[in-house]
Amino acid sequence: MAQDYDFPRNKDEDEESLQALGKSSQNSANDLDDDENAIAEDYELPGADLSNEDSSVTVIPMQGDEFICSECFLVKHRSQLDHTTEDGPVCKECAA
């Protein structure tokens, strides 16, 4: 359906649509506040006491074919080794 944008507008319709938009934005603002509160309840601060919590992460020791990059400090496979400096091995991504 074609819209004639040059046609004069009715002011009553504009005011009604603005009022409807204002009401819907207030409702959505209340919804956002509820969501933020729910997220905040699940968030734990960095200094929280976690001494009675069990860790569900299994730590695997570094394998013989891996190294720690002296630039980014990530564990990489030997195939990613670019060169070795006096500080230690450097991966291909850091050497680029």
KELO-436971 format. One line per field, with one value per residue: x, y, z of N, C-alpha, C in turn. Coordinates in steps of 0.2 Angstrom, whole numbers. Each point is the difference from the previous one (the first is absolute). Layout:
n_X c(X_...) .
n_Y c(Y_...) .
n_Z c(Z_...) .
ca_X c(X_...) .
ca_Y c(Y_...) .
ca_Z c(Z_...) .
c_X c(X_...) .
c_Y c(Y_...) .
c_Z c(Z_...) .
END
This chain:
n_X c(4_-1_5_-4_6_-2_-4_-3_3_-3_-1_-6_1_4_-4_-5_3_1_-7_-2_4_-2_-6_1_3_-5_-4_3_0_-6_-1_3_-3_-5_2_2_-5_-3_3_-2_-5_1_2_6_1_6_-2_-5_-3_4_2_-7_3_-3_6_-3_6_2_6_2_5_5_-1_4_-6_0_-1_2_-3_6_-4_-4_5_-2_-3_5_-2_5_-5_-2_6_2_2_6_-2_3_-6_1_-4_0_-7_-3_-5_4_3_-6) .
n_Y c(-6_5_3_5_1_3_-5_5_0_-4_6_-2_-3_5_3_-3_0_6_0_-4_3_5_-2_-2_5_2_-4_2_6_-2_-3_5_4_-4_0_6_0_-4_4_5_-3_-2_7_-3_4_4_4_-3_-3_-3_0_0_3_-4_-1_2_3_-4_0_1_-4_5_-1_-5_0_3_6_5_4_3_1_-5_-5_-2_-6_-1_-3_-5_-2_3_-3_7_3_-1_4_5_3_-3_-6_2_0_-3_0_-1_-4_-1) .
n_Z c(0_-5_3_0_0_-6_1_1_6_4_3_0_-6_-1_3_-3_-6_2_2_-5_-4_3_-1_-7_0_3_-4_-5_3_2_-6_-3_4_-1_-6_1_3_-4_-4_3_1_-7_0_0_5_-2_6_-3_5_-4_7_1_-5_-4_-2_-5_0_-5_4_-7_2_-1_-6_-2_-4_6_-1_5_-4_-1_-5_-2_3_-6_2_-4_-5_0_-4_5_2_1_5_2_4_3_-1_-6_-2_-7_0_-5_4_5_-3_-2) .
ca_X c(-4_4_-1_1_3_-2_-7_0_-2_-5_4_-3_3_7_0_-2_6_5_-2_1_7_2_-2_3_7_0_-1_6_5_-2_2_7_2_-1_5_6_0_1_7_4_-1_4_7_4_6_6_3_-5_3_-1_4_-4_-3_4_2_-2_5_5_6_5_7_3_2_7_1_-3_4_-3_2_3_-3_-7_-1_-5_3_-1_3_6_-1_-1_6_3_7_1_4_3_-6_-3_-3_-5_-4_0_-4_3_6_-2) .
ca_Y c(6_6_6_7_4_7_1_3_-4_2_1_-4_-6_1_1_-7_-5_2_-2_-7_-1_2_-5_-6_1_-1_-7_-4_3_-4_-6_0_0_-6_-4_2_-2_-7_-1_2_-5_-6_2_-1_5_-3_-2_-5_-6_-6_-6_-6_-2_-5_2_-5_1_-5_3_-5_3_1_-6_0_4_6_5_6_6_5_6_0_-4_-6_-6_-1_-6_2_2_7_3_4_0_0_6_-1_0_-7_-1_4_-3_3_6_6_2_4) .
ca_Z c(0_0_5_-2_5_-1_3_7_6_5_6_5_-1_2_8_2_-1_5_6_0_1_7_5_-1_2_7_2_-2_5_6_-2_1_7_3_-3_3_7_0_-2_6_5_-1_-1_6_0_0_6_3_3_-3_3_0_-7_-4_-7_-5_-5_0_-3_-3_0_-6_-3_-2_-6_1_3_2_-3_5_-2_2_5_-1_-2_-7_-3_-3_-7_0_2_-6_2_7_2_7_4_-1_-6_-2_-5_-7_0_3_-5_-6) .
c_X c(4_-2_1_3_-1_-7_0_-2_-5_4_-3_3_7_0_-2_6_6_-1_1_7_3_-2_4_8_0_-1_7_6_-1_3_8_3_-1_5_7_0_1_7_5_0_5_7_3_6_6_3_-4_4_-2_3_-4_-3_5_1_-2_4_5_6_4_7_2_3_7_1_-4_6_-4_3_2_-3_-8_-1_-5_4_-1_3_7_0_-1_6_3_7_1_5_4_-5_-4_-3_-6_-4_-1_-5_3_6_-3_-1) .
c_Y c(6_5_6_4_7_2_3_-5_2_0_-5_-7_0_0_-7_-5_2_-2_-7_-2_1_-6_-7_1_0_-7_-4_2_-4_-7_-1_1_-7_-5_2_-2_-8_-2_2_-5_-6_2_0_5_-4_-3_-5_-6_-6_-6_-6_-2_-5_2_-6_0_-5_4_-5_3_1_-6_1_4_7_5_6_5_5_7_0_-4_-5_-6_-2_-7_2_2_8_4_3_0_1_6_-2_0_-7_0_5_-3_4_6_6_2_4_7) .
c_Z c(0_5_-3_6_0_3_7_5_4_7_6_0_2_8_3_0_4_7_1_0_7_5_-1_2_8_3_-2_5_6_-1_1_7_3_-3_3_8_0_-2_6_6_-1_-1_7_0_0_6_4_3_-3_2_0_-7_-3_-7_-5_-6_1_-3_-2_0_-7_-3_-3_-7_0_3_2_-4_5_-2_3_5_-1_-2_-7_-2_-3_-7_0_2_-6_2_8_2_7_5_0_-6_-2_-5_-6_0_4_-5_-6_2) .
END
